Amino acid sequence: MISYKPLWETLKEKNMSAYKLIRYHAFSANTVYRLRHNQGISTALLDKLCTLLDCRVEDIIEHIPDRNEKF
């Protein structure tokens, strides 16, 4: 599972909020919803977040292994 928990911590450290992402940086409310609910986003969006927040991908997402998931 992909988790965006690090994103919320990074936003707090950078004095940024979900509201500011939507209002001042042209992120859609749907994108913020997807982030809040650990749903998929594009790599282009990850790149945009990394650039905006001047951070690494690891500061936005983390992978949490699901040992019960079968392929």
PDB file with SEQRES, HELIX, SHEET and CRYST1 records, atoms N, CA, C and O in Angstrom:
SEQRES   1 A   71  MET ILE SER TYR LYS PRO LEU TRP GLU THR LEU LYS GLU          
SEQRES   2 A   71  LYS ASN MET SER ALA TYR LYS LEU ILE ARG TYR HIS ALA          
SEQRES   3 A   71  PHE SER ALA ASN THR VAL TYR ARG LEU ARG HIS ASN GLN          
SEQRES   4 A   71  GLY ILE SER THR ALA LEU LEU ASP LYS LEU CYS THR LEU          
SEQRES   5 A   71  LEU ASP CYS ARG VAL GLU ASP ILE ILE GLU HIS ILE PRO          
SEQRES   6 A   71  ASP ARG ASN GLU LYS PHE                                      
HELIX    1 AA1 LYS A    5  GLU A   13  1                                   9    
HELIX    2 AA2 ALA A   18  HIS A   25  1                                   8    
HELIX    3 AA3 ALA A   29  ARG A   36  1                                   8    
HELIX    4 AA4 THR A   43  LEU A   53  1                                  11    
HELIX    5 AA5 VAL A   57  ASP A   59  5                                   3    
SHEET    1 AA1 2 ILE A   2  SER A   3  0                                        
SHEET    2 AA1 2 GLU A  62  HIS A  63 -1                                        
CRYST1    1.000    1.000    1.000  90.00  90.00  90.00 P 1           1          
ATOM      1  N   MET A   1       0.847  -1.173   0.000  1.00  0.00           N  
ATOM      2  CA  MET A   1       0.000   0.000   0.000  1.00  0.00           C  
ATOM      3  C   MET A   1       0.896   1.240   0.000  1.00  0.00           C  
ATOM      4  O   MET A   1       1.939   1.265   0.652  1.00  0.00           O  
ATOM      5  N   ILE A   2       0.487   2.235  -0.716  1.00  0.00           N  
ATOM      6  CA  ILE A   2       1.166   3.528  -0.715  1.00  0.00           C  
ATOM      7  C   ILE A   2       0.455   4.436   0.275  1.00  0.00           C  
ATOM      8  O   ILE A   2      -0.772   4.535   0.274  1.00  0.00           O  
ATOM      9  N   SER A   3       1.232   5.092   1.114  1.00  0.00           N  
ATOM     10  CA  SER A   3       0.688   6.021   2.097  1.00  0.00           C  
ATOM     11  C   SER A   3       1.287   7.404   1.854  1.00  0.00           C  
ATOM     12  O   SER A   3       2.471   7.536   1.545  1.00  0.00           O  
ATOM     13  N   TYR A   4       0.466   8.410   1.996  1.00  0.00           N  
ATOM     14  CA  TYR A   4       0.921   9.801   1.858  1.00  0.00           C  
ATOM     15  C   TYR A   4       1.108  10.460   3.214  1.00  0.00           C  
ATOM     16  O   TYR A   4       1.143  11.687   3.306  1.00  0.00           O  
ATOM     17  N   LYS A   5       1.227   9.663   4.264  1.00  0.00           N  
ATOM     18  CA  LYS A   5       1.442  10.209   5.600  1.00  0.00           C  
ATOM     19  C   LYS A   5       2.655  11.142   5.654  1.00  0.00           C  
ATOM     20  O   LYS A   5       2.574  12.192   6.291  1.00  0.00           O  
ATOM     21  N   PRO A   6       3.781  10.796   5.005  1.00  0.00           N  
ATOM     22  CA  PRO A   6       4.918  11.724   5.031  1.00  0.00           C  
ATOM     23  C   PRO A   6       4.597  13.091   4.411  1.00  0.00           C  
ATOM     24  O   PRO A   6       5.170  14.104   4.812  1.00  0.00           O  
ATOM     25  N   LEU A   7       3.692  13.118   3.446  1.00  0.00           N  
ATOM     26  CA  LEU A   7       3.319  14.393   2.814  1.00  0.00           C  
ATOM     27  C   LEU A   7       2.757  15.362   3.838  1.00  0.00           C  
ATOM     28  O   LEU A   7       3.138  16.532   3.862  1.00  0.00           O  
ATOM     29  N   TRP A   8       1.866  14.891   4.675  1.00  0.00           N  
ATOM     30  CA  TRP A   8       1.210  15.775   5.645  1.00  0.00           C  
ATOM     31  C   TRP A   8       2.213  16.303   6.660  1.00  0.00           C  
ATOM     32  O   TRP A   8       2.094  17.438   7.120  1.00  0.00           O  
ATOM     33  N   GLU A   9       3.193  15.489   7.009  1.00  0.00           N  
ATOM     34  CA  GLU A   9       4.261  15.941   7.906  1.00  0.00           C  
ATOM     35  C   GLU A   9       5.151  16.972   7.209  1.00  0.00           C  
ATOM     36  O   GLU A   9       5.547  17.969   7.813  1.00  0.00           O  
ATOM     37  N   THR A  10       5.460  16.725   5.936  1.00  0.00           N  
ATOM     38  CA  THR A  10       6.281  17.656   5.162  1.00  0.00           C  
ATOM     39  C   THR A  10       5.558  18.982   4.964  1.00  0.00           C  
ATOM     40  O   THR A  10       6.161  20.048   5.087  1.00  0.00           O  
ATOM     41  N   LEU A  11       4.271  18.914   4.660  1.00  0.00           N  
ATOM     42  CA  LEU A  11       3.498  20.151   4.506  1.00  0.00           C  
ATOM     43  C   LEU A  11       3.561  20.982   5.780  1.00  0.00           C  
ATOM     44  O   LEU A  11       3.750  22.197   5.726  1.00  0.00           O  
ATOM     45  N   LYS A  12       3.404  20.334   6.913  1.00  0.00           N  
ATOM     46  CA  LYS A  12       3.441  21.037   8.195  1.00  0.00           C  
ATOM     47  C   LYS A  12       4.810  21.687   8.414  1.00  0.00           C  
ATOM     48  O   LYS A  12       4.896  22.837   8.845  1.00  0.00           O  
ATOM     49  N   GLU A  13       5.875  20.944   8.115  1.00  0.00           N  
ATOM     50  CA  GLU A  13       7.231  21.481   8.267  1.00  0.00           C  
ATOM     51  C   GLU A  13       7.481  22.682   7.367  1.00  0.00           C  
ATOM     52  O   GLU A  13       8.220  23.598   7.729  1.00  0.00           O  
ATOM     53  N   LYS A  14       6.855  22.673   6.181  1.00  0.00           N  
ATOM     54  CA  LYS A  14       7.060  23.744   5.196  1.00  0.00           C  
ATOM     55  C   LYS A  14       6.020  24.865   5.329  1.00  0.00           C  
ATOM     56  O   LYS A  14       5.947  25.761   4.488  1.00  0.00           O  
ATOM     57  N   ASN A  15       5.216  24.800   6.404  1.00  0.00           N  
ATOM     58  CA  ASN A  15       4.176  25.802   6.649  1.00  0.00           C  
ATOM     59  C   ASN A  15       3.201  25.901   5.468  1.00  0.00           C  
ATOM     60  O   ASN A  15       2.835  26.990   5.026  1.00  0.00           O  
ATOM     61  N   MET A  16       2.803  24.742   4.983  1.00  0.00           N  
ATOM     62  CA  MET A  16       1.888  24.635   3.844  1.00  0.00           C  
ATOM     63  C   MET A  16       0.667  23.847   4.309  1.00  0.00           C  
ATOM     64  O   MET A  16       0.744  23.064   5.256  1.00  0.00           O  
ATOM     65  N   SER A  17      -0.446  24.061   3.640  1.00  0.00           N  
ATOM     66  CA  SER A  17      -1.660  23.323   3.985  1.00  0.00           C  
ATOM     67  C   SER A  17      -2.338  22.831   2.711  1.00  0.00           C  
ATOM     68  O   SER A  17      -2.000  23.256   1.606  1.00  0.00           O  
ATOM     69  N   ALA A  18      -3.289  21.939   2.883  1.00  0.00           N  
ATOM     70  CA  ALA A  18      -4.072  21.467   1.741  1.00  0.00           C  
ATOM     71  C   ALA A  18      -4.804  22.639   1.096  1.00  0.00           C  
ATOM     72  O   ALA A  18      -4.912  22.713  -0.128  1.00  0.00           O  
ATOM     73  N   TYR A  19      -5.300  23.546   1.917  1.00  0.00           N  
ATOM     74  CA  TYR A  19      -5.978  24.736   1.398  1.00  0.00           C  
ATOM     75  C   TYR A  19      -5.044  25.539   0.493  1.00  0.00           C  
ATOM     76  O   TYR A  19      -5.450  25.973  -0.585  1.00  0.00           O  
ATOM     77  N   LYS A  20      -3.802  25.736   0.921  1.00  0.00           N  
ATOM     78  CA  LYS A  20      -2.840  26.495   0.111  1.00  0.00           C  
ATOM     79  C   LYS A  20      -2.514  25.768  -1.189  1.00  0.00           C  
ATOM     80  O   LYS A  20      -2.324  26.407  -2.223  1.00  0.00           O  
ATOM     81  N   LEU A  21      -2.448  24.430  -1.147  1.00  0.00           N  
ATOM     82  CA  LEU A  21      -2.212  23.673  -2.379  1.00  0.00           C  
ATOM     83  C   LEU A  21      -3.309  23.959  -3.397  1.00  0.00           C  
ATOM     84  O   LEU A  21      -3.037  24.161  -4.580  1.00  0.00           O  
ATOM     85  N   ILE A  22      -4.551  23.974  -2.922  1.00  0.00           N  
ATOM     86  CA  ILE A  22      -5.690  24.209  -3.812  1.00  0.00           C  
ATOM     87  C   ILE A  22      -5.751  25.673  -4.238  1.00  0.00           C  
ATOM     88  O   ILE A  22      -5.851  25.971  -5.429  1.00  0.00           O  
ATOM     89  N   ARG A  23      -5.692  26.571  -3.288  1.00  0.00           N  
ATOM     90  CA  ARG A  23      -5.934  27.995  -3.538  1.00  0.00           C  
ATOM     91  C   ARG A  23      -4.798  28.683  -4.297  1.00  0.00           C  
ATOM     92  O   ARG A  23      -5.044  29.474  -5.208  1.00  0.00           O  
ATOM     93  N   TYR A  24      -3.562  28.380  -3.918  1.00  0.00           N  
ATOM     94  CA  TYR A  24      -2.440  29.136  -4.462  1.00  0.00           C  
ATOM     95  C   TYR A  24      -1.547  28.367  -5.430  1.00  0.00           C  
ATOM     96  O   TYR A  24      -0.729  28.970  -6.124  1.00  0.00           O  
ATOM     97  N   HIS A  25      -1.693  27.047  -5.486  1.00  0.00           N  
ATOM     98  CA  HIS A  25      -0.780  26.260  -6.313  1.00  0.00           C  
ATOM     99  C   HIS A  25      -1.492  25.373  -7.332  1.00  0.00           C  
ATOM    100  O   HIS A  25      -0.889  24.455  -7.887  1.00  0.00           O  
ATOM    101  N   ALA A  26      -2.752  25.641  -7.574  1.00  0.00           N  
ATOM    102  CA  ALA A  26      -3.534  25.017  -8.659  1.00  0.00           C  
ATOM    103  C   ALA A  26      -3.685  23.501  -8.550  1.00  0.00           C  
ATOM    104  O   ALA A  26      -3.809  22.818  -9.567  1.00  0.00           O  
ATOM    105  N   PHE A  27      -3.677  22.975  -7.335  1.00  0.00           N  
ATOM    106  CA  PHE A  27      -4.015  21.564  -7.142  1.00  0.00           C  
ATOM    107  C   PHE A  27      -5.528  21.485  -7.025  1.00  0.00           C  
ATOM    108  O   PHE A  27      -6.152  22.345  -6.405  1.00  0.00           O  
ATOM    109  N   SER A  28      -6.114  20.463  -7.616  1.00  0.00           N  
ATOM    110  CA  SER A  28      -7.567  20.336  -7.535  1.00  0.00           C  
ATOM    111  C   SER A  28      -7.969  19.755  -6.184  1.00  0.00           C  
ATOM    112  O   SER A  28      -7.186  19.070  -5.525  1.00  0.00           O  
ATOM    113  N   ALA A  29      -9.199  20.041  -5.790  1.00  0.00           N  
ATOM    114  CA  ALA A  29      -9.734  19.467  -4.557  1.00  0.00           C  
ATOM    115  C   ALA A  29      -9.771  17.944  -4.666  1.00  0.00           C  
ATOM    116  O   ALA A  29      -9.583  17.243  -3.671  1.00  0.00           O  
ATOM    117  N   ASN A  30     -10.012  17.437  -5.861  1.00  0.00           N  
ATOM    118  CA  ASN A  30     -10.020  15.994  -6.075  1.00  0.00           C  
ATOM    119  C   ASN A  30      -8.642  15.391  -5.827  1.00  0.00           C  
ATOM    120  O   ASN A  30      -8.535  14.302  -5.262  1.00  0.00           O  
ATOM    121  N   THR A  31      -7.602  16.077  -6.238  1.00  0.00           N  
ATOM    122  CA  THR A  31      -6.238  15.596  -5.994  1.00  0.00           C  
ATOM    123  C   THR A  31      -5.954  15.523  -4.502  1.00  0.00           C  
ATOM    124  O   THR A  31      -5.396  14.536  -4.024  1.00  0.00           O  
ATOM    125  N   VAL A  32      -6.329  16.547  -3.772  1.00  0.00           N  
ATOM    126  CA  VAL A  32      -6.123  16.543  -2.320  1.00  0.00           C  
ATOM    127  C   VAL A  32      -6.931  15.423  -1.680  1.00  0.00           C  
ATOM    128  O   VAL A  32      -6.461  14.771  -0.747  1.00  0.00           O  
ATOM    129  N   TYR A  33      -8.147  15.196  -2.177  1.00  0.00           N  
ATOM    130  CA  TYR A  33      -8.966  14.078  -1.689  1.00  0.00           C  
ATOM    131  C   TYR A  33      -8.234  12.758  -1.906  1.00  0.00           C  
ATOM    132  O   TYR A  33      -8.173  11.921  -1.005  1.00  0.00           O  
ATOM    133  N   ARG A  34      -7.680  12.575  -3.099  1.00  0.00           N  
ATOM    134  CA  ARG A  34      -6.968  11.335  -3.420  1.00  0.00           C  
ATOM    135  C   ARG A  34      -5.756  11.156  -2.499  1.00  0.00           C  
ATOM    136  O   ARG A  34      -5.469  10.043  -2.058  1.00  0.00           O  
ATOM    137  N   LEU A  35      -5.060  12.234  -2.214  1.00  0.00           N  
ATOM    138  CA  LEU A  35      -3.920  12.168  -1.311  1.00  0.00           C  
ATOM    139  C   LEU A  35      -4.355  11.805   0.106  1.00  0.00           C  
ATOM    140  O   LEU A  35      -3.724  10.978   0.765  1.00  0.00           O  
ATOM    141  N   ARG A  36      -5.418  12.420   0.563  1.00  0.00           N  
ATOM    142  CA  ARG A  36      -5.917  12.147   1.920  1.00  0.00           C  
ATOM    143  C   ARG A  36      -6.363  10.694   2.090  1.00  0.00           C  
ATOM    144  O   ARG A  36      -6.290  10.138   3.185  1.00  0.00           O  
ATOM    145  N   HIS A  37      -6.824  10.087   0.998  1.00  0.00           N  
ATOM    146  CA  HIS A  37      -7.351   8.726   1.058  1.00  0.00           C  
ATOM    147  C   HIS A  37      -6.399   7.686   0.462  1.00  0.00           C  
ATOM    148  O   HIS A  37      -6.811   6.578   0.120  1.00  0.00           O  
ATOM    149  N   ASN A  38      -5.124   8.059   0.343  1.00  0.00           N  
ATOM    150  CA  ASN A  38      -4.074   7.148  -0.141  1.00  0.00           C  
ATOM    151  C   ASN A  38      -4.425   6.486  -1.468  1.00  0.00           C  
ATOM    152  O   ASN A  38      -4.153   5.303  -1.678  1.00  0.00           O  
ATOM    153  N   GLN A  39      -5.029   7.261  -2.355  1.00  0.00           N  
ATOM    154  CA  GLN A  39      -5.354   6.763  -3.690  1.00  0.00           C  
ATOM    155  C   GLN A  39      -4.231   7.172  -4.646  1.00  0.00           C  
ATOM    156  O   GLN A  39      -3.417   8.040  -4.330  1.00  0.00           O  
ATOM    157  N   GLY A  40      -4.202   6.546  -5.797  1.00  0.00           N  
ATOM    158  CA  GLY A  40      -3.136   6.775  -6.759  1.00  0.00           C  
ATOM    159  C   GLY A  40      -3.108   8.173  -7.343  1.00  0.00           C  
ATOM    160  O   GLY A  40      -4.147   8.797  -7.563  1.00  0.00           O  
ATOM    161  N   ILE A  41      -1.891   8.654  -7.591  1.00  0.00           N  
ATOM    162  CA  ILE A  41      -1.681   9.909  -8.310  1.00  0.00           C  
ATOM    163  C   ILE A  41      -0.568   9.667  -9.325  1.00  0.00           C  
ATOM    164  O   ILE A  41       0.134   8.658  -9.251  1.00  0.00           O  
ATOM    165  N   SER A  42      -0.411  10.573 -10.255  1.00  0.00           N  
ATOM    166  CA  SER A  42       0.592  10.405 -11.307  1.00  0.00           C  
ATOM    167  C   SER A  42       1.988  10.771 -10.811  1.00  0.00           C  
ATOM    168  O   SER A  42       2.149  11.483  -9.820  1.00  0.00           O  
ATOM    169  N   THR A  43       2.978  10.272 -11.518  1.00  0.00           N  
ATOM    170  CA  THR A  43       4.353  10.644 -11.204  1.00  0.00           C  
ATOM    171  C   THR A  43       4.595  12.121 -11.516  1.00  0.00           C  
ATOM    172  O   THR A  43       5.435  12.760 -10.882  1.00  0.00           O  
ATOM    173  N   ALA A  44       3.871  12.656 -12.479  1.00  0.00           N  
ATOM    174  CA  ALA A  44       3.985  14.088 -12.775  1.00  0.00           C  
ATOM    175  C   ALA A  44       3.539  14.915 -11.571  1.00  0.00           C  
ATOM    176  O   ALA A  44       4.135  15.947 -11.264  1.00  0.00           O  
ATOM    177  N   LEU A  45       2.501  14.462 -10.902  1.00  0.00           N  
ATOM    178  CA  LEU A  45       2.024  15.161  -9.714  1.00  0.00           C  
ATOM    179  C   LEU A  45       3.025  15.019  -8.562  1.00  0.00           C  
ATOM    180  O   LEU A  45       3.250  15.967  -7.811  1.00  0.00           O  
ATOM    181  N   LEU A  46       3.620  13.839  -8.429  1.00  0.00           N  
ATOM    182  CA  LEU A  46       4.672  13.668  -7.421  1.00  0.00           C  
ATOM    183  C   LEU A  46       5.821  14.633  -7.687  1.00  0.00           C  
ATOM    184  O   LEU A  46       6.350  15.248  -6.761  1.00  0.00           O  
ATOM    185  N   ASP A  47       6.201  14.762  -8.947  1.00  0.00           N  
ATOM    186  CA  ASP A  47       7.265  15.681  -9.327  1.00  0.00           C  
ATOM    187  C   ASP A  47       6.894  17.116  -8.971  1.00  0.00           C  
ATOM    188  O   ASP A  47       7.726  17.863  -8.454  1.00  0.00           O  
ATOM    189  N   LYS A  48       5.662  17.501  -9.243  1.00  0.00           N  
ATOM    190  CA  LYS A  48       5.189  18.851  -8.939  1.00  0.00           C  
ATOM    191  C   LYS A  48       5.242  19.115  -7.432  1.00  0.00           C  
ATOM    192  O   LYS A  48       5.662  20.189  -7.000  1.00  0.00           O  
ATOM    193  N   LEU A  49       4.819  18.138  -6.643  1.00  0.00           N  
ATOM    194  CA  LEU A  49       4.865  18.285  -5.181  1.00  0.00           C  
ATOM    195  C   LEU A  49       6.304  18.404  -4.683  1.00  0.00           C  
ATOM    196  O   LEU A  49       6.604  19.245  -3.836  1.00  0.00           O  
ATOM    197  N   CYS A  50       7.193  17.559  -5.211  1.00  0.00           N  
ATOM    198  CA  CYS A  50       8.604  17.609  -4.808  1.00  0.00           C  
ATOM    199  C   CYS A  50       9.222  18.967  -5.145  1.00  0.00           C  
ATOM    200  O   CYS A  50       9.978  19.524  -4.349  1.00  0.00           O  
ATOM    201  N   THR A  51       8.905  19.485  -6.305  1.00  0.00           N  
ATOM    202  CA  THR A  51       9.431  20.787  -6.719  1.00  0.00           C  
ATOM    203  C   THR A  51       8.885  21.895  -5.827  1.00  0.00           C  
ATOM    204  O   THR A  51       9.637  22.742  -5.346  1.00  0.00           O  
ATOM    205  N   LEU A  52       7.586  21.883  -5.611  1.00  0.00           N  
ATOM    206  CA  LEU A  52       6.944  22.908  -4.801  1.00  0.00           C  
ATOM    207  C   LEU A  52       7.480  22.903  -3.371  1.00  0.00           C  
ATOM    208  O   LEU A  52       7.755  23.959  -2.802  1.00  0.00           O  
ATOM    209  N   LEU A  53       7.626  21.717  -2.800  1.00  0.00           N  
ATOM    210  CA  LEU A  53       8.032  21.607  -1.400  1.00  0.00           C  
ATOM    211  C   LEU A  53       9.542  21.493  -1.223  1.00  0.00           C  
ATOM    212  O   LEU A  53      10.041  21.441  -0.099  1.00  0.00           O  
ATOM    213  N   ASP A  54      10.268  21.454  -2.344  1.00  0.00           N  
ATOM    214  CA  ASP A  54      11.723  21.323  -2.310  1.00  0.00           C  
ATOM    215  C   ASP A  54      12.116  20.139  -1.427  1.00  0.00           C  
ATOM    216  O   ASP A  54      12.842  20.274  -0.442  1.00  0.00           O  
ATOM    217  N   CYS A  55      11.600  18.966  -1.826  1.00  0.00           N  
ATOM    218  CA  CYS A  55      11.841  17.766  -1.033  1.00  0.00           C  
ATOM    219  C   CYS A  55      12.030  16.554  -1.938  1.00  0.00           C  
ATOM    220  O   CYS A  55      11.959  16.665  -3.162  1.00  0.00           O  
ATOM    221  N   ARG A  56      12.267  15.412  -1.334  1.00  0.00           N  
ATOM    222  CA  ARG A  56      12.442  14.163  -2.059  1.00  0.00           C  
ATOM    223  C   ARG A  56      11.140  13.376  -2.057  1.00  0.00           C  
ATOM    224  O   ARG A  56      10.246  13.646  -1.255  1.00  0.00           O  
ATOM    225  N   VAL A  57      11.034  12.412  -2.947  1.00  0.00           N  
ATOM    226  CA  VAL A  57       9.835  11.576  -3.040  1.00  0.00           C  
ATOM    227  C   VAL A  57       9.538  10.921  -1.692  1.00  0.00           C  
ATOM    228  O   VAL A  57       8.375  10.794  -1.308  1.00  0.00           O  
ATOM    229  N   GLU A  58      10.574  10.510  -0.977  1.00  0.00           N  
ATOM    230  CA  GLU A  58      10.401   9.854   0.317  1.00  0.00           C  
ATOM    231  C   GLU A  58       9.754  10.767   1.349  1.00  0.00           C  
ATOM    232  O   GLU A  58       9.232  10.294   2.359  1.00  0.00           O  
ATOM    233  N   ASP A  59       9.785  12.077   1.100  1.00  0.00           N  
ATOM    234  CA  ASP A  59       9.144  13.033   1.997  1.00  0.00           C  
ATOM    235  C   ASP A  59       7.648  13.181   1.689  1.00  0.00           C  
ATOM    236  O   ASP A  59       6.934  13.909   2.379  1.00  0.00           O  
ATOM    237  N   ILE A  60       7.186  12.486   0.651  1.00  0.00           N  
ATOM    238  CA  ILE A  60       5.784  12.571   0.236  1.00  0.00           C  
ATOM    239  C   ILE A  60       5.071  11.236   0.360  1.00  0.00           C  
ATOM    240  O   ILE A  60       3.931  11.176   0.820  1.00  0.00           O  
ATOM    241  N   ILE A  61       5.736  10.169  -0.048  1.00  0.00           N  
ATOM    242  CA  ILE A  61       5.084   8.855  -0.029  1.00  0.00           C  
ATOM    243  C   ILE A  61       5.936   7.828   0.706  1.00  0.00           C  
ATOM    244  O   ILE A  61       7.149   7.978   0.854  1.00  0.00           O  
ATOM    245  N   GLU A  62       5.260   6.788   1.159  1.00  0.00           N  
ATOM    246  CA  GLU A  62       5.953   5.637   1.709  1.00  0.00           C  
ATOM    247  C   GLU A  62       5.202   4.380   1.292  1.00  0.00           C  
ATOM    248  O   GLU A  62       3.984   4.393   1.117  1.00  0.00           O  
ATOM    249  N   HIS A  63       5.943   3.314   1.139  1.00  0.00           N  
ATOM    250  CA  HIS A  63       5.340   2.028   0.796  1.00  0.00           C  
ATOM    251  C   HIS A  63       5.217   1.205   2.063  1.00  0.00           C  
ATOM    252  O   HIS A  63       6.188   1.015   2.796  1.00  0.00           O  
ATOM    253  N   ILE A  64       4.009   0.720   2.310  1.00  0.00           N  
ATOM    254  CA  ILE A  64       3.756  -0.148   3.452  1.00  0.00           C  
ATOM    255  C   ILE A  64       3.399  -1.514   2.891  1.00  0.00           C  
ATOM    256  O   ILE A  64       2.341  -1.675   2.281  1.00  0.00           O  
ATOM    257  N   PRO A  65       4.269  -2.502   3.088  1.00  0.00           N  
ATOM    258  CA  PRO A  65       4.009  -3.827   2.526  1.00  0.00           C  
ATOM    259  C   PRO A  65       2.728  -4.446   3.093  1.00  0.00           C  
ATOM    260  O   PRO A  65       2.452  -4.358   4.289  1.00  0.00           O  
ATOM    261  N   ASP A  66       1.969  -5.063   2.213  1.00  0.00           N  
ATOM    262  CA  ASP A  66       0.782  -5.807   2.614  1.00  0.00           C  
ATOM    263  C   ASP A  66       1.106  -7.279   2.414  1.00  0.00           C  
ATOM    264  O   ASP A  66       1.068  -7.787   1.294  1.00  0.00           O  
ATOM    265  N   ARG A  67       1.414  -7.933   3.471  1.00  0.00           N  
ATOM    266  CA  ARG A  67       1.853  -9.321   3.409  1.00  0.00           C  
ATOM    267  C   ARG A  67       0.757 -10.280   2.929  1.00  0.00           C  
ATOM    268  O   ARG A  67       1.052 -11.397   2.501  1.00  0.00           O  
ATOM    269  N   ASN A  68      -0.497  -9.847   2.999  1.00  0.00           N  
ATOM    270  CA  ASN A  68      -1.609 -10.711   2.598  1.00  0.00           C  
ATOM    271  C   ASN A  68      -2.001 -10.535   1.144  1.00  0.00           C  
ATOM    272  O   ASN A  68      -2.804 -11.311   0.625  1.00  0.00           O  
ATOM    273  N   GLU A  69      -1.446  -9.524   0.470  1.00  0.00           N  
ATOM    274  CA  GLU A  69      -1.800  -9.256  -0.924  1.00  0.00           C  
ATOM    275  C   GLU A  69      -1.195 -10.325  -1.838  1.00  0.00           C  
ATOM    276  O   GLU A  69      -0.012 -10.653  -1.739  1.00  0.00           O  
ATOM    277  N   LYS A  70      -2.024 -10.849  -2.718  1.00  0.00           N  
ATOM    278  CA  LYS A  70      -1.564 -11.862  -3.672  1.00  0.00           C  
ATOM    279  C   LYS A  70      -1.607 -11.278  -5.065  1.00  0.00           C  
ATOM    280  O   LYS A  70      -2.473 -10.465  -5.387  1.00  0.00           O  
ATOM    281  N   PHE A  71      -0.655 -11.705  -5.895  1.00  0.00           N  
ATOM    282  CA  PHE A  71      -0.580 -11.202  -7.260  1.00  0.00           C  
ATOM    283  C   PHE A  71      -1.064 -12.236  -8.234  1.00  0.00           C  
ATOM    284  O   PHE A  71      -1.075 -11.991  -9.440  1.00  0.00           O  
TER     285      PHE A  71                                                      
END                                                                             
